Amino acid sequence: MSSPPPAAAASPSSELTKSKKKKIKSKDAATAAAVDPPSLAEAEAKTDGYLIKPQSLVPSLDTSTWPLLLKNYDRLNVRTGHYTPLPSGHSPLKRPIAEYLRYGVINLDKPSNPSSHEVVAWIKRLLRVDKTGHSGTLDPKVTGNLIVCVDRATRLVKSQQGAGKEYVCVARFHAAVPDTARVARALEALTGAVFQRPPLISAVKRQLRVRTIYESKLLEHDADRHLAVFWISCEAGTYVRTLCVHLGLLLGVGAHMQELRRVRSGILGEQDNMVTMHDVMDARWAMDNYNDETYLRRIVMPLEVLLTSYKRLVVKDSAVNAICYGAKLMIPGLLRFENDIDVGEEVVLMTTKGEAIAIGIAEMTTAVMATCDHGAVAKIKRVVMDRDTYPRKWGLGPVALKKKKMVAEGLLDKHGKPNEKTPAEWIRNVALPTGGDAMIASIAAAPEEAKVKAEQDVVATEEVKEKKKKKKHKDEEDAADEGRKRKIEDDDASASVPVKKIKVEESAEEVEGEKSEKKKKKKKDKGEQGSGDAEVKEEKADISDGEKVGSEKKKKKKKSKEGGDVVDPESAANGDGVEAEKSEKKKEKKKKKSRDTEEA
């Protein structure tokens, strides 16, 4: 049989036709897919897990796990959601380590024997910060909870010192007390308001004071060893040592404090991230040697931990720096607020990142905040945040810009207050938000006659004000002159003789005048021998008469001044003549004395 012929080799033309056919088929499939799109089920299967389906309900946001002040953020009442977030500031848990330490708080387990101030000084040295403070002094032998505030957190020290405290105490009785129920009843009797005097070893003044014991509980009683262990919740400033003495008095056996430990101070207790001094030292060592800040972040907590019990007000970023400079929080700067806020209640002002800005005192209730569109929400009690952490957003309005321009031109002083160059319009008018003045705007809007009248009224009011100022100035000058005159008259009156004495002197002058005339006649009869003596006596009498007349005239002048009358020119001339005579007589006396001395 003959074998079949071998297969012919495939030609290159056949290969080209095959590739062309494949391309045509793929194009046909694409056009068919474009005409007939895949079903919705096929599309969902392909994009499973990536497709966001439309929903009729908004999904609820669970903020119960958010940290610190942002916890349950979605439950706050929303006033507005329109604000511009600023990149300044940091979330409390994500601050840089240097800033994290400056805004930090440590819940320290104080060791026995060193004082609270020593422990705080050691932490200050370890953390290398400027300031540290604590939440309330513990005696050297007392252990337990001591809140140490670092740097900026020291602004919260006073609020923590006034917070309630909890203690566990071991009391030793001076004699056996077999009945445990009796000890429990005595401890229960010491709840409520209690009189206390500080113990002898205390550093404060031993003055009787009232302290409140909120709750007490007997934990254990050992009758054989005369010991009792109890827990109390009390007001800040309570002396547990004194309480143990009172417990012994109630039981009739006497008692004293054996041991004491503080288990809670304010909002932080033993279970709330309490650390020891060794933990602080180890964290510092890890930071210095390995540059590992995780241990420091573990032992130091943000200061916002201490403020979680306060009611919150969320503030716009643009209002933060103004509050740091002491401004009140106004309604336009409020974003969210909590329920059941009362006027006078302490609240915490916070940013949208969860940072504490300040502690404030509410000036509106929750209902007013929800309904009012203007006014002050809260005034500031204590600012916590540093100034200029957020940018300044005030002084950018039309009035503020106009004021800055006037300060630059010298029309206002450097503090923005009027000076001698300030225009009268600026002093007189209230500036409008548009940049104009209220009075100028009203005059421009009025008709021409009204404009003229308004301008005349303005000029008249200015003239009246100037006249009033001049009158006040004159009245002040007159009052000053009258005060000076009265002082001078009082001095003269104290030196002058009273009115009753003047009348007595006038009667005495008449008698002396008659006597002098009789003496003159007698001396003339005697002769020339006694002429010299008579002349001397006459001169003396004349001098005394002149002095009396001058004093009388002075008194009359004073009376006329007091009565507001004008002094006669004749009396003034007579007074001048008398004074001239006096001066001449004094000169003659001096001459006679000098002659007598020369003759002697």
C-alpha positions as CSV (number, residue, x, y, z in Angstrom):
1,M,0.0,0.0,0.0
2,S,1.1,3.5,-0.7
3,S,1.7,5.8,2.4
4,P,-0.5,9.0,2.7
5,P,1.1,12.2,1.4
6,P,2.7,14.4,4.1
7,A,0.7,17.4,5.5
8,A,1.5,20.6,3.7
9,A,3.3,23.2,5.8
10,A,1.0,26.1,7.0
11,S,1.5,29.1,4.8
12,P,2.0,32.7,6.4
13,S,-1.1,34.0,4.7
14,S,-3.3,31.5,6.6
15,E,-1.8,32.6,10.0
16,L,-2.6,36.3,9.2
17,T,-6.2,35.5,8.4
18,K,-6.6,33.6,11.8
19,S,-5.3,36.6,13.8
20,K,-7.7,38.9,11.9
21,K,-10.6,36.7,12.7
22,K,-9.7,36.7,16.4
23,K,-9.6,40.5,16.5
24,I,-13.0,40.7,14.8
25,K,-14.5,38.3,17.3
26,S,-13.2,40.3,20.3
27,K,-14.6,43.5,18.7
28,D,-18.0,41.8,18.2
29,A,-18.0,40.7,21.9
30,A,-17.2,44.2,23.1
31,T,-20.0,45.7,21.0
32,A,-22.4,43.1,22.3
33,A,-21.4,43.8,25.9
34,A,-21.9,47.5,25.3
35,V,-25.4,46.8,23.9
36,D,-26.3,44.4,26.6
37,P,-24.8,45.7,30.0
38,P,-24.3,43.2,32.9
39,S,-27.1,42.8,35.4
40,L,-27.2,44.6,38.8
41,A,-26.6,41.3,40.6
42,E,-23.4,40.7,38.5
43,A,-22.2,44.3,39.2
44,E,-22.8,44.0,43.0
45,A,-21.0,40.7,43.0
46,K,-18.0,42.3,41.2
47,T,-17.9,45.4,43.5
48,D,-18.9,43.6,46.8
49,G,-17.5,45.6,49.8
50,Y,-16.8,48.8,47.8
51,L,-20.2,50.1,47.0
52,I,-21.9,52.6,49.4
53,K,-25.6,52.0,49.2
54,P,-28.0,54.8,49.7
55,Q,-29.9,54.7,53.0
56,S,-32.9,56.5,54.3
57,L,-31.5,56.7,57.9
58,V,-28.2,58.4,58.8
59,P,-25.9,55.9,60.6
60,S,-25.4,56.7,64.2
61,L,-21.9,57.8,65.3
62,D,-20.6,56.0,68.3
63,T,-18.5,58.4,70.3
64,S,-18.6,56.5,73.6
65,T,-15.1,55.3,73.1
66,W,-13.6,58.7,72.2
67,P,-11.0,59.9,74.7
68,L,-11.3,62.5,77.5
69,L,-13.5,65.5,76.7
70,L,-14.6,64.2,73.3
71,K,-16.4,61.2,74.9
72,N,-20.1,61.1,73.9
73,Y,-19.5,64.2,71.7
74,D,-22.6,63.3,69.6
75,R,-24.9,63.7,72.6
76,L,-24.1,67.4,72.9
77,N,-26.7,70.0,71.8
78,V,-25.7,71.5,68.4
79,R,-26.1,75.2,68.0
80,T,-24.3,75.4,64.7
81,G,-22.0,73.3,62.6
82,H,-20.6,76.1,60.4
83,Y,-17.0,77.0,61.3
84,T,-13.6,77.0,59.7
85,P,-11.2,74.5,61.3
86,L,-7.7,75.8,61.9
87,P,-4.6,73.6,61.7
88,S,-3.3,75.0,65.0
89,G,-3.3,73.0,68.2
90,H,-3.1,69.2,68.8
91,S,-5.3,66.5,70.1
92,P,-4.4,66.0,73.8
93,L,-3.1,62.4,73.3
94,K,-1.0,63.4,70.2
95,R,0.8,66.5,71.4
96,P,4.6,66.6,70.9
97,I,6.4,65.1,73.9
98,A,7.7,68.5,75.2
99,E,4.2,70.0,75.0
100,Y,2.6,66.8,76.4
101,L,4.7,67.1,79.6
102,R,3.8,70.8,80.0
103,Y,0.1,69.9,79.9
104,G,0.5,66.8,82.0
105,V,-0.8,65.3,85.3
106,I,0.6,62.3,87.3
107,N,-1.5,60.2,89.6
108,L,1.3,59.4,92.1
109,D,1.4,56.8,94.9
110,K,3.2,58.8,97.5
111,P,5.7,56.8,99.5
112,S,5.9,56.9,103.3
113,N,8.3,59.3,105.1
114,P,9.1,62.1,102.6
115,S,6.8,65.1,102.7
116,S,4.5,66.0,99.8
117,H,6.6,69.0,98.9
118,E,9.8,66.9,98.7
119,V,8.1,64.4,96.4
120,V,6.8,67.2,94.1
121,A,10.3,68.7,94.0
122,W,11.8,65.4,93.0
123,I,9.3,65.0,90.1
124,K,10.1,68.6,89.0
125,R,13.8,67.7,88.8
126,L,13.2,64.4,87.0
127,L,10.9,65.8,84.3
128,R,12.9,69.0,83.9
129,V,10.0,71.3,84.0
130,D,9.5,74.8,85.4
131,K,6.6,74.3,87.8
132,T,4.9,71.5,89.7
133,G,2.1,71.4,92.2
134,H,0.0,68.9,94.1
135,S,-3.7,68.3,94.9
136,G,-3.5,68.5,98.7
137,T,-0.8,67.9,101.3
138,L,-0.3,64.4,102.9
139,D,1.5,64.0,106.2
140,P,5.0,62.3,105.8
141,K,3.9,58.9,107.2
142,V,0.7,58.9,105.1
143,T,0.7,57.1,101.7
144,G,-1.5,56.9,98.7
145,N,-3.0,59.2,96.0
146,L,-1.2,62.4,95.3
147,I,-2.1,64.2,92.0
148,V,1.0,66.0,90.7
149,C,0.3,68.8,88.2
150,V,3.0,69.8,85.8
151,D,3.6,73.3,84.4
152,R,0.4,74.5,82.8
153,A,-1.7,72.0,84.7
154,T,-0.8,73.8,87.9
155,R,-3.6,76.2,87.1
156,L,-6.0,73.4,88.1
157,V,-4.4,72.8,91.5
158,K,-6.8,74.9,93.5
159,S,-9.9,73.1,92.1
160,Q,-8.3,69.7,92.9
161,Q,-7.4,70.8,96.4
162,G,-11.0,71.7,97.2
163,A,-12.3,68.3,95.8
164,G,-13.5,65.5,98.0
165,K,-11.1,62.9,99.4
166,E,-11.4,59.2,100.4
167,Y,-9.2,57.4,103.0
168,V,-8.7,54.0,104.5
169,C,-7.6,54.3,108.1
170,V,-6.3,51.8,110.8
171,A,-7.4,53.0,114.3
172,R,-6.0,51.6,117.6
173,F,-8.2,51.6,120.7
174,H,-6.7,52.0,124.1
175,A,-8.9,49.2,125.6
176,A,-10.8,46.2,124.3
177,V,-14.2,46.8,122.5
178,P,-15.7,43.4,122.1
179,D,-18.9,44.5,120.3
180,T,-18.2,45.2,116.6
181,A,-21.7,46.6,116.1
182,R,-21.0,49.2,118.7
183,V,-17.9,50.4,116.8
184,A,-20.0,50.6,113.6
185,R,-22.7,52.7,115.3
186,A,-20.1,55.1,116.7
187,L,-18.5,55.4,113.3
188,E,-21.9,56.1,111.8
189,A,-22.6,58.8,114.4
190,L,-19.6,60.7,113.1
191,T,-21.0,61.2,109.6
192,G,-22.4,64.6,108.6
193,A,-21.1,68.0,109.8
194,V,-18.4,67.5,112.5
195,F,-16.5,70.0,114.7
196,Q,-12.7,69.6,114.4
197,R,-9.7,71.2,115.8
198,P,-6.4,70.5,114.0
199,P,-4.0,68.2,115.9
200,L,-1.0,69.5,117.9
201,I,1.5,68.5,115.2
202,S,-0.3,70.3,112.4
203,A,1.3,73.3,110.7
204,V,-2.0,75.3,110.6
205,K,-3.6,77.5,113.2
206,R,-5.5,75.3,115.8
207,Q,-8.9,76.9,115.2
208,L,-12.2,75.2,115.6
209,R,-13.7,74.4,112.2
210,V,-16.6,72.4,110.7
211,R,-15.9,69.6,108.2
212,T,-18.4,67.2,106.5
213,I,-18.0,63.4,106.5
214,Y,-20.1,62.2,103.6
215,E,-19.9,58.5,104.2
216,S,-18.1,56.0,106.4
217,K,-17.9,52.2,106.5
218,L,-16.3,49.8,109.0
219,L,-14.2,47.3,107.0
220,E,-12.7,45.2,109.8
221,H,-12.5,45.0,113.6
222,D,-10.1,42.9,115.7
223,A,-11.2,43.0,119.3
224,D,-8.1,41.1,120.6
225,R,-5.6,43.4,119.0
226,H,-7.8,46.5,119.7
227,L,-7.7,47.5,116.0
228,A,-10.3,48.7,113.5
229,V,-10.1,49.4,109.8
230,F,-12.6,51.8,108.2
231,W,-13.2,53.7,105.0
232,I,-14.5,57.3,104.9
233,S,-15.4,59.8,102.2
234,C,-15.0,63.3,103.4
235,E,-14.6,67.0,102.6
236,A,-11.2,68.5,101.8
237,G,-9.4,69.6,104.9
238,T,-10.7,66.8,107.2
239,Y,-8.3,65.6,109.9
240,V,-8.7,61.8,110.1
241,R,-6.3,61.8,113.1
242,T,-8.8,64.0,115.0
243,L,-11.7,61.7,113.8
244,C,-10.0,58.7,115.4
245,V,-9.7,60.6,118.7
246,H,-13.4,61.4,118.6
247,L,-14.2,57.7,117.8
248,G,-12.4,56.7,121.0
249,L,-14.3,59.3,123.0
250,L,-17.6,58.0,121.7
251,L,-16.7,54.4,122.6
252,G,-15.3,55.5,126.0
253,V,-12.0,53.8,125.7
254,G,-9.8,56.3,123.8
255,A,-8.2,55.8,120.4
256,H,-5.5,57.1,118.0
257,M,-4.7,56.8,114.3
258,Q,-2.3,53.9,113.6
259,E,-2.0,54.1,109.8
260,L,-3.6,56.1,106.9
261,R,-3.8,55.8,103.2
262,R,-5.6,58.1,100.7
263,V,-7.4,56.0,98.1
264,R,-9.1,58.9,96.1
265,S,-8.5,62.6,95.5
266,G,-11.1,64.3,93.4
267,I,-11.8,62.4,90.3
268,L,-8.7,60.1,90.3
269,G,-8.4,57.0,92.5
270,E,-6.1,54.1,93.0
271,Q,-7.4,52.3,89.9
272,D,-6.9,55.3,87.6
273,N,-3.3,54.8,86.2
274,M,-1.6,55.2,89.6
275,V,2.3,55.1,89.3
276,T,5.2,55.2,91.8
277,M,8.3,57.2,92.0
278,H,10.3,54.3,90.5
279,D,8.0,54.3,87.4
280,V,8.8,58.0,86.9
281,M,12.5,57.4,87.2
282,D,12.4,54.5,84.8
283,A,10.4,56.4,82.2
284,R,12.9,59.3,82.3
285,W,15.8,56.8,81.9
286,A,14.2,55.2,78.9
287,M,13.7,58.6,77.3
288,D,17.3,59.8,77.9
289,N,19.0,56.5,76.8
290,Y,16.8,55.1,74.1
291,N,14.8,58.2,73.1
292,D,11.6,56.1,73.8
293,E,8.8,58.4,74.9
294,T,6.1,55.7,75.2
295,Y,6.9,55.2,78.9
296,L,6.6,58.9,79.7
297,R,3.3,59.0,77.8
298,R,2.2,56.0,79.9
299,I,2.8,57.6,83.3
300,V,1.9,61.2,82.4
301,M,-1.7,61.9,81.5
302,P,-3.2,65.0,79.8
303,L,-4.7,67.6,82.1
304,E,-8.1,67.1,80.4
305,V,-8.4,63.9,82.6
306,L,-9.1,66.2,85.6
307,L,-11.9,68.1,83.7
308,T,-14.1,65.2,82.5
309,S,-16.6,65.8,85.3
310,Y,-17.3,69.4,84.2
311,K,-20.1,70.2,81.7
312,R,-18.7,71.1,78.3
313,L,-19.0,74.1,75.9
314,V,-17.4,73.5,72.4
315,V,-15.9,76.7,71.0
316,K,-15.0,77.7,67.4
317,D,-11.3,77.7,66.5
318,S,-11.5,81.4,65.6
319,A,-12.6,82.3,69.2
320,V,-10.0,80.3,71.1
321,N,-7.2,82.8,71.3
322,A,-9.6,85.6,72.4
323,I,-10.6,83.5,75.3
324,C,-7.0,82.8,76.1
325,Y,-6.6,86.6,76.4
326,G,-9.5,86.8,78.9
327,A,-12.5,87.5,76.6
328,K,-15.9,86.2,77.5
329,L,-17.4,83.4,75.3
330,M,-20.2,85.0,73.2
331,I,-23.0,83.2,71.4
332,P,-21.5,83.5,67.9
333,G,-18.4,81.5,69.1
334,L,-20.4,78.6,70.5
335,L,-20.7,75.3,68.6
336,R,-22.1,72.7,71.0
337,F,-23.2,72.7,74.6
338,E,-24.3,70.2,77.3
339,N,-27.7,69.7,78.9
340,D,-28.8,71.1,82.4
341,I,-26.3,74.0,82.6
342,D,-27.3,76.6,85.2
343,V,-26.2,80.2,85.6
344,G,-23.2,80.4,87.9
345,E,-22.2,76.8,87.3
346,E,-18.5,76.0,86.5
347,V,-18.0,74.7,82.9
348,V,-15.1,73.7,80.8
349,L,-14.5,75.4,77.4
350,M,-13.0,73.1,74.8
351,T,-11.9,73.1,71.2
352,T,-13.2,70.7,68.5
353,K,-9.9,68.7,68.9
354,G,-10.7,68.0,72.6
355,E,-8.3,70.5,74.1
356,A,-9.3,72.3,77.3
357,I,-9.1,76.1,76.8
358,A,-10.3,77.4,80.2
359,I,-12.6,76.9,83.1
360,G,-15.5,79.3,83.0
361,I,-18.7,80.3,84.9
362,A,-21.9,80.0,82.9
363,E,-23.9,83.1,82.4
364,M,-26.7,81.4,80.4
365,T,-28.8,78.3,81.0
366,T,-29.0,75.5,78.3
367,A,-32.5,76.8,77.3
368,V,-31.2,80.3,76.7
369,M,-28.2,79.1,74.7
370,A,-30.5,77.2,72.4
371,T,-32.9,80.1,71.8
372,C,-30.8,83.3,72.0
373,D,-28.7,84.7,69.2
374,H,-26.6,87.2,71.1
375,G,-25.0,87.7,74.5
376,A,-22.3,86.3,76.8
377,V,-22.4,82.5,77.3
378,A,-19.7,82.2,80.0
379,K,-17.1,84.4,81.7
380,I,-13.6,83.1,82.3
381,K,-12.5,81.8,85.7
382,R,-9.1,80.2,84.9
383,V,-7.3,80.0,81.5
384,V,-5.4,76.8,80.9
385,M,-4.2,77.0,77.3
386,D,-1.2,79.1,76.4
387,R,-1.8,82.4,74.5
388,D,-1.3,82.4,70.8
389,T,-1.6,78.6,70.5
390,Y,-4.3,79.5,68.0
391,P,-4.0,82.6,65.7
392,R,-5.6,85.9,66.5
393,K,-8.9,86.4,64.8
394,W,-10.1,89.7,66.3
395,G,-9.3,93.3,65.2
396,L,-10.1,92.5,61.5
397,G,-13.5,94.3,61.2
398,P,-14.1,97.7,59.6
399,V,-14.1,99.7,62.9
400,A,-11.0,98.0,64.2
401,L,-9.1,98.7,60.9
402,K,-10.2,102.3,60.9
403,K,-9.0,102.6,64.5
404,K,-5.6,101.1,63.6
405,K,-5.3,103.6,60.8
406,M,-6.0,106.5,63.1
407,V,-3.4,105.2,65.6
408,A,-0.9,105.1,62.8
409,E,-1.7,108.7,61.7
410,G,-1.5,109.9,65.3
411,L,-5.2,110.8,65.6
412,L,-5.5,108.3,68.5
413,D,-2.8,107.5,71.1
414,K,-1.0,104.1,71.1
415,H,-3.7,102.5,73.2
416,G,-6.5,103.6,70.8
417,K,-7.8,106.3,73.1
418,P,-8.7,109.9,72.0
419,N,-6.0,112.6,72.2
420,E,-5.9,116.3,71.3
421,K,-5.8,115.5,67.5
422,T,-8.8,113.2,67.6
423,P,-11.7,114.4,65.3
424,A,-14.9,115.4,67.1
425,E,-16.9,113.0,65.0
426,W,-14.9,110.0,66.4
427,I,-15.5,111.1,70.0
428,R,-19.2,112.0,69.5
429,N,-20.5,109.2,67.3
430,V,-20.9,105.5,67.6
431,A,-19.2,103.7,64.8
432,L,-21.4,101.5,62.6
433,P,-20.5,98.0,61.5
434,T,-20.3,99.3,57.9
435,G,-17.5,101.7,58.9
436,G,-19.6,104.9,59.0
437,D,-20.8,107.0,61.9
438,A,-24.3,106.9,63.2
439,M,-24.9,110.7,63.4
440,I,-23.3,111.3,60.0
441,A,-25.4,108.6,58.4
442,S,-28.6,110.1,59.9
443,I,-27.7,113.6,58.8
444,A,-27.0,112.4,55.2
445,A,-30.3,110.5,55.0
446,A,-32.4,113.6,56.3
447,P,-33.7,116.4,54.0
448,E,-31.7,119.7,53.7
449,E,-33.7,121.6,56.4
450,A,-33.3,118.7,58.8
451,K,-29.6,118.6,58.0
452,V,-29.2,122.3,58.8
453,K,-31.1,121.9,62.1
454,A,-29.1,118.8,63.0
455,E,-25.8,120.7,62.4
456,Q,-27.0,123.6,64.4
457,D,-28.0,121.3,67.2
458,V,-24.6,119.7,67.2
459,V,-22.9,123.1,67.3
460,A,-25.2,124.2,70.1
461,T,-24.5,121.1,72.2
462,E,-20.8,121.6,71.7
463,E,-21.1,125.2,72.9
464,V,-23.1,124.2,75.9
465,K,-20.6,121.6,76.8
466,E,-17.7,124.1,76.5
467,K,-19.6,126.6,78.7
468,K,-20.3,124.0,81.3
469,K,-16.6,123.1,81.4
470,K,-15.6,126.8,81.8
471,K,-18.2,127.2,84.6
472,K,-16.9,124.1,86.4
473,H,-13.4,125.5,86.1
474,K,-14.4,128.9,87.5
475,D,-16.3,127.3,90.4
476,E,-13.3,125.1,91.2
477,E,-11.0,128.2,91.3
478,D,-13.5,130.2,93.4
479,A,-13.8,127.3,95.9
480,A,-10.0,127.1,96.1
481,D,-9.8,130.9,96.8
482,E,-12.5,130.7,99.4
483,G,-10.7,127.9,101.1
484,R,-7.5,129.9,101.3
485,K,-9.3,133.0,102.7
486,R,-11.0,130.9,105.3
487,K,-7.7,129.4,106.4
488,I,-6.2,132.9,106.8
489,E,-9.2,134.3,108.6
490,D,-9.1,131.3,111.0
491,D,-5.5,132.0,111.8
492,D,-6.2,135.7,112.4
493,A,-9.2,134.9,114.5
494,S,-7.2,132.5,116.7
495,A,-4.6,135.3,117.2
496,S,-7.2,138.1,117.8
497,V,-9.2,138.9,120.9
498,P,-12.8,137.8,121.3
499,V,-15.7,140.2,121.0
500,K,-16.5,140.3,124.8
501,K,-12.9,141.4,125.6
502,I,-13.2,144.3,123.1
503,K,-16.2,145.8,125.0
504,V,-14.3,145.6,128.3
505,E,-11.3,147.3,126.8
506,E,-13.4,150.2,125.4
507,S,-14.8,151.0,128.9
508,A,-11.3,150.7,130.4
509,E,-10.0,153.2,127.8
510,E,-12.6,155.8,128.8
511,V,-11.6,155.5,132.5
512,E,-7.9,155.7,131.7
513,G,-8.5,158.9,129.6
514,E,-10.2,160.6,132.5
515,K,-7.4,159.6,134.9
516,S,-4.8,160.9,132.5
517,E,-6.5,164.3,132.2
518,K,-6.6,164.7,136.0
519,K,-3.0,163.7,136.3
520,K,-2.0,166.3,133.6
521,K,-3.7,169.1,135.6
522,K,-2.0,168.1,138.8
523,K,1.4,168.0,137.1
524,K,0.9,171.5,135.6
525,D,0.2,172.8,139.1
526,K,3.3,171.2,140.5
527,G,5.6,173.0,138.1
528,E,8.3,172.4,135.6
529,Q,10.1,169.8,137.7
530,G,7.5,167.2,136.9
531,S,7.1,168.3,133.3
532,G,9.5,165.7,131.9
533,D,7.8,162.8,133.7
534,A,4.4,163.9,132.5
535,E,5.6,163.9,128.9
536,V,6.8,160.4,129.2
537,K,3.5,159.2,130.7
538,E,1.5,161.0,128.0
539,E,3.6,159.3,125.3
540,K,3.0,155.9,126.9
541,A,-0.8,156.6,127.1
542,D,-0.9,157.8,123.5
543,I,1.0,154.6,122.4
544,S,-1.5,152.4,124.3
545,D,-4.5,154.3,122.9
546,G,-3.1,154.1,119.3
547,E,-2.5,150.4,119.6
548,K,-6.1,149.8,120.9
549,V,-7.5,152.0,118.1
550,G,-5.5,150.0,115.5
551,S,-6.7,146.7,116.9
552,E,-10.3,147.9,116.9
553,K,-10.0,149.0,113.3
554,K,-8.5,145.7,112.3
555,K,-11.4,143.8,113.9
556,K,-13.8,146.0,112.0
557,K,-12.1,145.2,108.7
558,K,-12.3,141.5,109.4
559,K,-16.0,141.8,110.2
560,S,-16.6,143.7,107.0
561,K,-14.8,141.0,105.0
562,E,-16.9,138.3,106.6
563,G,-20.1,140.2,105.9
564,G,-19.0,140.9,102.3
565,D,-19.1,144.7,102.9
566,V,-16.6,147.2,101.3
567,V,-14.1,148.9,103.7
568,D,-14.3,152.7,103.9
569,P,-11.3,154.6,102.6
570,E,-11.3,156.9,105.6
571,S,-10.9,154.1,108.1
572,A,-8.1,152.6,105.9
573,A,-6.3,156.0,105.8
574,N,-6.7,156.4,109.6
575,G,-5.2,152.9,110.1
576,D,-2.2,153.9,107.9
577,G,-1.6,157.0,109.9
578,V,-1.7,155.1,113.2
579,E,0.9,152.7,111.9
580,A,3.2,155.5,110.8
581,E,2.9,157.1,114.3
582,K,3.8,153.8,115.9
583,S,6.9,153.4,113.8
584,E,8.0,156.9,114.6
585,K,7.5,156.4,118.3
586,K,9.4,153.2,118.3
587,K,12.3,155.0,116.6
588,E,12.3,157.7,119.2
589,K,12.3,155.1,122.0
590,K,15.3,153.5,120.4
591,K,17.1,156.8,120.2
592,K,16.4,157.6,123.9
593,K,17.7,154.2,125.0
594,S,20.9,154.7,123.0
595,R,21.4,158.2,124.6
596,D,20.9,156.8,128.1
597,T,23.4,154.0,127.5
598,E,26.0,156.6,126.2
599,E,25.4,158.8,129.3
600,A,25.8,155.9,131.6
